[in-house]
Amino acid sequence: MLEEDKPYYSGVKQVRWLASRYRAVVAVEKHLRITVGHLENAAASGEATAKGLLNKLKNQKFVHFLYFMLDLMKLMSTLSQRLQADSLLVTDVSHDIDETVLKLLALKSTSGEAESRFVQNFDKDSNLLTHGNGTILLNSGSTRPVRGAHDQPADDISALKMNIIDKAVEYIEKRFEAFDKPPLTHFKAFDCRQWPSERSALAVYGDEAISCISEHYSDLLTDQEKSDGTLKGEWCALKSRLREPATQMRTSQDVLKSYSAILRVAPDNLANISTLVKIMMTISSSTAIVERGFSALNRIKTPQRATMSQECLQNLLMVSLNTAEVGEFDADTRIVHNWMSSGKGTKHVHGHKLPEKK
């Protein structure tokens, strides 16, 4: 025990994001044996709080439920991180949600990785749980009654698992139900990976969806952009342009790169449909990008920099939120090259005149 690193739980009760909560649960499981040993020493000294915590941490059903929550929260945390990605397209939100819901429902009949590890390492006869390089002697005791599971025994861990899974699925479906309703469902027409391969089917594919999108966002469009004939013509041109590359697209990143390239080129025959593409690429499934802005603001304007002007703060925020990471930043390309090629006259480096381009 003396060779083990002392665990430090930093604000476990103060975590806010789902990913942070998952890391907190991981920390509890990782340091469970060390924590139990510390509480046993404290309880032996007569500390009542330590004795109460020890009884909870050594409860067999509590530990079993802890491992189950590792599996459940890992799935939820993965979904949360996916939905916070800047590169996520609205067309992929439903796929990620459906995948997570199916995996959660599978936990009802099949133990996850962490729970399987508990079952394998726990000896029911001796109540010993193998954990790391040692063991923990667990106490067999009842848990709290399960809400909504009136037909199940109060100490039945299976009833508790079923109830938690149902609540998690219900929350996810309610939280993201807008992505299964118009107009967001109509943006699936832009997913090149789902386009039919036959020309006759592709020619009419998505026409109704494009009309519904333009009608819903009519306040953001000009009269020309809202023209049904113009949009349908450009929609066909867009499908023709991406028809061949679509056969090679496998991930949402491929779709994102294709539409980003079109917006950079800005072809005249796609001027109006490009507005709908911009709307599709702008819709976010979460407020993570806004929260990142507040986090950057707190990092930049500290109490020691309270006199910073608004203009300076905006410039620093622009740099922080829209430039590459330090490891990926190419100063030669972004600064030196632009400085050399900007303005009239010649530039000097280390006192030497640069040769003029011919």
N, C-alpha and C positions, 0 to 999 in steps of 0.2 A: 504493500500500500504506500510506503514511503517513496517508492520509485515512480509513482504515478504523478502526473501534473495536476495541480489543484485546479478544479473547475471554477470558472467565473461566469455567472449568469448576469449579463449586462441588460438590465431593464426588461426582463422577460414579460412582466405585466404591462409594459408600456409600448410594446410593438404595435404597429398600425397596419402595415401592408400584409397581405396574405403570405408573400414570400418570407417576410420577417417572422411571422408566426410559425411557419414551417421550420425555419432555421432554429427557432426557440425550442420546438418539440424535438428536433434532431439533437440539440445540445443536451436536453434532459435525458434522452435515451443514451447518448454517447457517454455521459458522465454519471449514469445511474448508480453504478457500483461504488464509485468514489463518494458520491453524495450520501448514499445510504451509510457507508462507513463513517463519514463525518457526523451524520445525525445520530448514529448509534453511540458515538463517544460523547456527544453533547447530551443525549438523553440519559446516559449513565451518570452524568454530572448533575442531573436533576432539572434540566431545562424543559419546561412543559411544552413550549412551542416546538422544540425539536422532536419531542415524543409524538406530538400530533402529526407533524409532517412525516415522520418515519412510518407511522401506521398507514398513512395513505400511500407512500411510495413503495411499501413492501406488500401492499394488497395485491393478490394474484390477479384479480379481475381488472384492477387499475392498470397494472403493467401490461396485461393482455390488450386492454383498450388503447394504451399508449402506442403499442406496435401497430395496431389497426389504424390509428390516426396518422401514423407515419405514411402508410400507403395511401390513405384518402387525401391527406394534405399535399402529398407529392403530386398527385394528379391535379388537384385544384391549383397548386402553385405553378405548375407547368402551364396550365391554361392561362392563368393570370399573366405570366411573363410573355406568352405568345400574343395576347391581346394588347400588351403594352408596347409592342415593337412598332417602330415608326414605319417599317417596310410592309406591315400587314395591310392587305387589301380587303375591302369590305366584302368581296366575293368569297373570301376564305374564312370569315368569322364563323359561319354556320357549320362548316366542315370541322373546325377545331372544337366547337361546342359539342357537336354530335359525337365526335371521337371520345371526348372526355366523359360524356354522359354514359356511353356504352361501357367504358372501362370502369366507371363507378358502379354501374349495375352488375358488372361481372364480379365485383367484390362480394356480392350477396351470396354467391355460390362457390366462389373460389378465393382462397386466401391470397393476399398480396405477398410481395417479396418479404417485407418486414414481419408480417404476421406469421408467415411460414417459418421464418427464422426463430420466432418465439416458440412456436409449437415444437420445432426441432430441438431447441436448447432447454426446454422446460421439462423436468421430470415430475410427473404428477404424484408419484409415490412418495418422493422425498421433499417435494415442493422446492427443489433447488433449480435455480435458473443459471445456466452457464452464461457468463457475461465477460467478454474480454479474456483476461488471464485468470479470472477467479469465478466465484459463484455467489449468488444472492439467495438467502433463505426467505421465501415469500410466505405471506400469511394468507390463508384461505378465509375469505369473508364475503359478506354480501355487499352489493353496490346499491346505489339509489334506485328507486323505481323508475322505469322507463316511461316517459310521457308518450301518450298515444298508443302504448302497447299494453292494453288492459288484459289481453288474453294470454300474456306471457308472464312467467314468474319474474319477480322483481329483480332477482340476481342472474337472470339469463343474459349473458353477454351477446348472444345472437340477436335477441330482440333489440338491444341497444344499437347494434351495428346496423340492422335493417332500418331503424328509425333515423339514424344519422344519415345514412345513404339517401333515403327518401327525401329528407329535408334538404340535403345538398343538391340533389337533382332538381327539386322544386325551385330552389333559390336560383340556380343557374338558368333554368328555362324562363323564369319570370324576369330575371335581370336582363336577359338578352332576347326577349320575345320580339322586340322591334325588328330584329334581323331576319325574322321569319315572316314578316308582313311587308306589303308594299309601302313605300317605293323601294326599300332596301333590297328586297328579294329580286327586283328587276335588274339590279346591277350584275347579277350572275350572268347576264347575256354578254358581258364584256370578258368573261373568263374564256380565253382562247382554247384552253385545254378541253373544254366541254363542247366545242363546236362540232357539228356533224361533218364528216369527211366528204359526203356527196355534195356536189355543187347545187343541185336542185333544192336540197334541204337547207343548205347554208344560205341560199339566196333569200329565203324568207325567215331565217332564224333570227329571233330577237326583235323583229319589227314592232310587235305589240309592246314589248318591254321598253323600247326606246321612246315610243309615243307616250307611254305612261310616265316615264322619267321626265321628259320635256314638259309635260303638263303639270307635274307636281312642282317642278322648279321653274315655272314660267316667270316668276318675279325676278329671277336672276338672269333671264335670257332676253336677248333682243328679239324683235319681230322676225328677223331673218333666221336667227337660231331656232326660233319656235316653229318655223315653217315646216310642216310635216313632209312636204315633197323634198325640201332641201336636206332635211335630216336623213330621210330614207336613202336618198342618193349617196350621201356621204357615209352612211352606215354601211352600205354595200361596198363603197370604196375602201373603207377601213377593214372590212372582212377580207376583201381581195388582197389588201396589202399584208395582212397578218396570216393569211391562210396557209402559206408555205412554212413560215417560222413556227406556227402553232403546233405543227406535228413534232417539233423538237422540244417543246416546252414541257417541263416536268414539275417545276415548283412555282410558287407564287413570285419568287424572285425573278424568274424568267419572264413572267407576265409583266411584272413591274418594270423591268428593264426595257421591254418592247414598247410599252406605252410612254415611258420616259423619253425614249429615243424619238418617238413621233412628236412629242411636245417640244423637244429641242429643235427639231427640223422645222416644225410648223408648216406643213405643206398646205398650199392654197385650197386643194380639193377636200381638205379635212378641217377647215377653219371653224365650222359650226359644231361638228360632232366632237371636236377637241374640247369644247366647253364642258360637255357631259363627262368626258374622260377626266378633266380636271376635278369635277365634282366628286367623281368616284374615288379618285386618289386622295382627296382631301378629307373624306369622311373617316372618322376615327372611332374605334370600338371602345375607347376609354379616354380618360382625361389625363393620362400619364404624361403626355407631352407638355401639357399646361403645368402639371406639378413639377416637371423638370425645370421649367422656367422659374418657378418660385424657389426651388432648391438652389439654382444658380444665382438668383438674386441674394439669397442669404449668404452664399459663399463669398460673393463679391463685396456687398455692402455690409461690412462688419461694424461693430460699435467703434472700432478704431478708425473707420473711414466714414464717419457720419457726415462730414462736410462735403462729400463727393457731389459734384453737380449732376443734374438730371441728364444732361447731354453725355457726360462721361460714363454714367451708369448705363445708358442705353447702348452706347458704343461697345462697352465691355460685355454686356449681355448678348449683343449681336455676334461678337467674336466667339463667346463661350458656347452659344447654342448652335451656331451654323458653320463652324470650321471643323477641320479634322482633328483627331486626337494628336497629342504631341508626338507620339511615336510614328504617326503616319504623315505628319506635316512636312512638306517639301519646300523649304525656304527658297531654294534656287529657282524653282518653277513659279511659286506664288508671289515672291517679293522681288528677287533680283532680276528675273526676266522681265517682269512688268515694269520695273523701274528703268531698265535699260531701253525698253521699247516705247516708253511713254514720253510725251513732250517733244519739243523741237530741239535741234542742236545735238551735240554729242555728249556722252557721259565719260567720266574718267574714273578708273579704278586704280588705286595705289599710285596716283600721279601719272598714269599712262593713258593715253587716248585710245579708245577702242576702235578697231578698224571698222570702217563703214561697210554695210552690206551692199553688194553689187547685184 
